[in-house]
């Protein structure tokens, strides 16, 4: 199963995204990498690296990030793990996490999940607006 990592500047936000997705996809391989080691806001290279290791398999890992330095830090981690199948998804964090976990548990592969995550940008919450 494809693994998923949620990277956020907030430890609580990353954990809450996983809590939400677990209601729809409780068997998903998903790990949080939020905040800094001292509990403050920020992104941690080590937390991202450890989260990837926690859910990694040959099927790969997809990283979903909240904003700014989360992207930059995740890119640095991926560069250090260049022999691994890891990609970042450019999509809204919460909606993307729901789609990705449901897809992964449903047996979709790495590329299929990434393709579905591209479509998340077009998902509307309100009709007619």
Secondary structure in CASP SS format (residue, H / E / C, confidence):
PFRMAT SS
TARGET T0000
AUTHOR 0000-0000-0000
METHOD secondary structure of the structure
MODEL  1
X C 1.00
X C 1.00
X E 1.00
X E 1.00
X E 1.00
X E 1.00
X E 1.00
X E 1.00
X C 1.00
X C 1.00
X H 1.00
X H 1.00
X H 1.00
X H 1.00
X H 1.00
X H 1.00
X H 1.00
X H 1.00
X H 1.00
X H 1.00
X H 1.00
X H 1.00
X H 1.00
X H 1.00
X C 1.00
X C 1.00
X C 1.00
X C 1.00
X C 1.00
X E 1.00
X E 1.00
X E 1.00
X E 1.00
X E 1.00
X C 1.00
X C 1.00
X C 1.00
X C 1.00
X C 1.00
X C 1.00
X C 1.00
X C 1.00
X C 1.00
X C 1.00
X H 1.00
X H 1.00
X H 1.00
X H 1.00
X H 1.00
X H 1.00
X H 1.00
X H 1.00
X H 1.00
X H 1.00
X H 1.00
X C 1.00
X C 1.00
X C 1.00
X C 1.00
X C 1.00
X E 1.00
X E 1.00
X E 1.00
X E 1.00
X E 1.00
X C 1.00
X C 1.00
X C 1.00
X H 1.00
X H 1.00
X H 1.00
X H 1.00
X H 1.00
X H 1.00
X H 1.00
X H 1.00
X H 1.00
X H 1.00
X H 1.00
X H 1.00
X C 1.00
X C 1.00
X C 1.00
X C 1.00
X C 1.00
X E 1.00
X E 1.00
X E 1.00
X E 1.00
X C 1.00
X C 1.00
X C 1.00
X H 1.00
X H 1.00
X H 1.00
X H 1.00
X H 1.00
X H 1.00
X H 1.00
X H 1.00
X H 1.00
X H 1.00
X H 1.00
X H 1.00
X H 1.00
X C 1.00
X C 1.00
X C 1.00
X C 1.00
X H 1.00
X H 1.00
X H 1.00
X H 1.00
X H 1.00
X H 1.00
X H 1.00
X H 1.00
X H 1.00
X H 1.00
X H 1.00
X H 1.00
X H 1.00
X C 1.00
X C 1.00
X C 1.00
X C 1.00
X C 1.00
X C 1.00
X C 1.00
END
